Amino acid sequence: MTWLITGGAGYIGAHVVRALREAGERAVVYDDLSTGLAERLPEGVPLVVGSTLDGERVRRALSGHAVTGVVHLAAKKQAGESMDRPLHYYRENVEGLRVLLDAVTAAGVPSFVFSSSAAVYGTPDTDLVTEETPCVPLSPYGETKLAGEWLVRAAGRATGLSTACLRYFNVAGAASPRLADTGVSNLIPMVFERLTDNAPPRIFGDDYPTPDGTCVRDYIHVVDLAEAHVAAARALSASPGRDLTLNIGRGEGVSVREMIDRVNAVTGYDRPPVVTPRRPGDPARVVASADRIATQLGWKARHDVQDMITSAWTGWTRLHPEAARA
């Protein structure tokens, strides 16, 4: 199989490329490099620079590399930003997906793995979120991911395209320092940035209906997430016509305050957080049930929160050596 990974030069995408290559699959990356880094890619992996909104360029990439499956990760992903720029998010995430699917189905590519998100659930009224939990997203970002799932499944029903929609929970960690998360939109690197700047970490609201008042999330190591993509990709290849919707999480909730305490312990900093107002679009608690993916694909997360923080910190201090001098 030859897999085209859109967004494959990004933080998550580069880990998926690595996992596919280690599994013996051929990978081709399609990325506009707006946030991705070409140096993340292994030697020998072709890179096509372009937007998923450019249908002709996508078509040339599919045919030129004899692509037999697509993993679609390219998207805008910040819930807060999407509240201010909903039209931008719908254009990039939904229209970009529509253009991509149009090219994929026209080319007869048989398999499509879609990067979705736990943001589709909104604030679920349940301890563990299953794939049957009602989807009521709180942000335009979450709406675009849910609309994307509808679009992927509709294309599958109409054309026979095998599809998998993977609902990521909160991704952290790194396989190596070179693949570390260089952005600061996720909690762990956001805390790292504050500590590096000799500033207290921030908690966005401590009045949520949770045990310590801060948001509770299910954190998944990016290496485990990448391996879930390999499992899904192989399942689609082995059983044409499949339609999968799967949570990717560990089933363990960690509050923002607890996570900051753990980061302080790993990094050697002892800097108490400050509380700031809530961010729009943040649900109180979202924790996965990962039973379905274990049953259907035999996948289970192997790494814990300590692994995530430690590996992320190693990558962060490679880029910011001054941060290690706590």
ABEGO torsion letter per residue (X at the ends): XBBBBBGAABAAAAAAAAAAAAAGBBBBBBBAGAABBAAABBBGBBBBBEBAABAAAAAAAAAAAGBABBBBABBBABAAAAAABAAAAAAAAAAAAAAAAAAAAAAGBABBBBBBBAAAAEBBBBABBBAABBBBBABAAAAAAAAAAAAAAAAAAAAGBBBBBBBBBBBBEBABAAABBABAABAAAAAAAAAAAGBBBBBBEAABBBAAGBBBBBBBBAAAAAAAAAAAAAAAAABBGBBBBBBBBAGBBBBAAAAAAAAAAAAGBBBBBBBBBBBBGBBABBBBBAAAAAAAAGBBBABBAAAAAAAAAAAAAAABAAAABX
